[in-house]
Amino acid sequence: MAYESVKVEKPLSLILLPILSVFTFFSAWELIVDTGIVPSTMLAAPSAVIKLFLIKLTDPNPDGAILAAHAWTSGKEAFIGYLLSLAFGLPLGLLMGWFTVVRGLARPIFELIRPIPPIAWIPLTIFWFGIGIEGKVFIIWLGGVVPCVINAFVGVRMTNPTLIQMARTYGASDWQIFVQLCIPSALPMVFGALQIALVCCWVNLVGAELLAADQGLGYLISMGRRLALPDMVVLGMVCVGFVGAVIGYAIERLECRLLAGIRR
Amino acid sequence: MTDYLGRRNKIEVKNLTRRFGDLLVLDHINFTVAEGEFLAIVGPTGCGKTTFLNCLSKLIPTSEGDIYVDGEVANPKKHNLAFVFQEPTCLPWRTVRDNVAYGMEVKHFPKDRIEKKLNDILNMVGLADTANLFPNQVSASMMQRIAVSRAFAVDPDLLMMDEPYGQLDIKLRYYLEDELIKLWQTLKSTVLFVTHNIEEAVYVAERILVLSNKPTHIKAEVLVDLPRPRSLIDPKFVEIRKQVTELIRWW
């Protein structure tokens, strides 16, 4: 008996339609600016953004740094904040899901802090850390930690109770059940958290940089506003979107690989 | 203490009682299971079979009485209890092979013993070809075979089965029942098989306990002294089946 995996081909429409939709979107955008329906002082055409993109690759003026430096600064801040939020939020959420003591201790404080938008912490953060990288990492961390905790918590709570009973009849300890059943059961939700936290981190990054920064993609956007350069604003926005999408795609690939058995 | 075949008593259930508030579900149940015996338990729907098994497997505490393994109060951490549930209990993130190994891993069996046992059992139940597939790639009957293999793999002191084949069609059922008997005969485990299917009970068991309606107690004990492989149309088989049916009928 041979068991072979069956390869499923992606339908042609799912390859062509996305190309069509992206193409139409950018053409329409270019047209409404070029024809003057929207004045170029309010919105930059894609062609203008591409032109500025090519210039900003090498020219640090007028905002003080080339594009790669902005992206590097933002990426560094976001990445550190993101990793810290995963490192703290996921274990906390997982433990809260399974161990009553952790849930009892952590939940009330978490529920109190959760509704405060991270941006509201900026003034305090400036008192504490100044406008250096630490403060921004803290804001980004705050944004990322909430979805990590919630998703990991819910993921553990959704563990199939029959599996837990099965493990108990074999004499598994609480810790064994937590590690061998609850954590793998929570993985799909945890991977969801990776995506959601990334978005939260990235969004808060721009917020943090808009208020207190001297370099970064958010700073590029706020400089574009101050200098009344819509193309620079849009360039900053596009870079934020593009980098976010690339990281999101990478996480999705990783998820597919690790969760091969769970997907139905 | 030995049973009618001269085997020593392995499992002793004394005064097993369970109440939920005022509702008496299990009423002072007493019985023994001999080492290596295949005991079936049948009873009318809603007689508390699941509560009964949950008490025996220590998933829920008893109100009175207890279950003893070799004279000691059963403890899942110390004794090898195994339970095959009616619904599939495969871990979706483990391959077939690792699923079968799960019970042995929980009990910290040494690596080489796990490997040897896995090879033996997977070959015996015909899962060797599919050992590296994930549960979502195999059929429902295979999932139940995984659960049964996992239970036998830990060399259980007591293997409890809660209508393991209740959701499968008749042909597969006969096939898996034969397989179960083969496993039991080879590995000499002590099996407690709960079912509401009387024919199934007579087909697999050496002895059948018939439970009453709630509050549940043991109404009768029937010895199934038939040679194996058993035939469903053997007059003696039919006679025992009728006898159990008469005992169980509540209409």
Interface residues (C-beta under 8 A of the other chain):
Chain A: M1 A2 Y3 S5 T162 L163 Q165 M166 A167 R168 T169 Y170 G171 A172 S173 Q176 Q180 L181 P184 L187 L259 A260 G261 I262 R263 R264
Chain B: S57 K58 L59 N75 P76 K77 K78 H79 N80 L81 A82 F83 F85 E87 T89 L91 P92 W93 R94 T95 Y102 G103 E105 V106 K107 D129 T130 L133 F134 P135 N136 Q137 A147 V154 M160
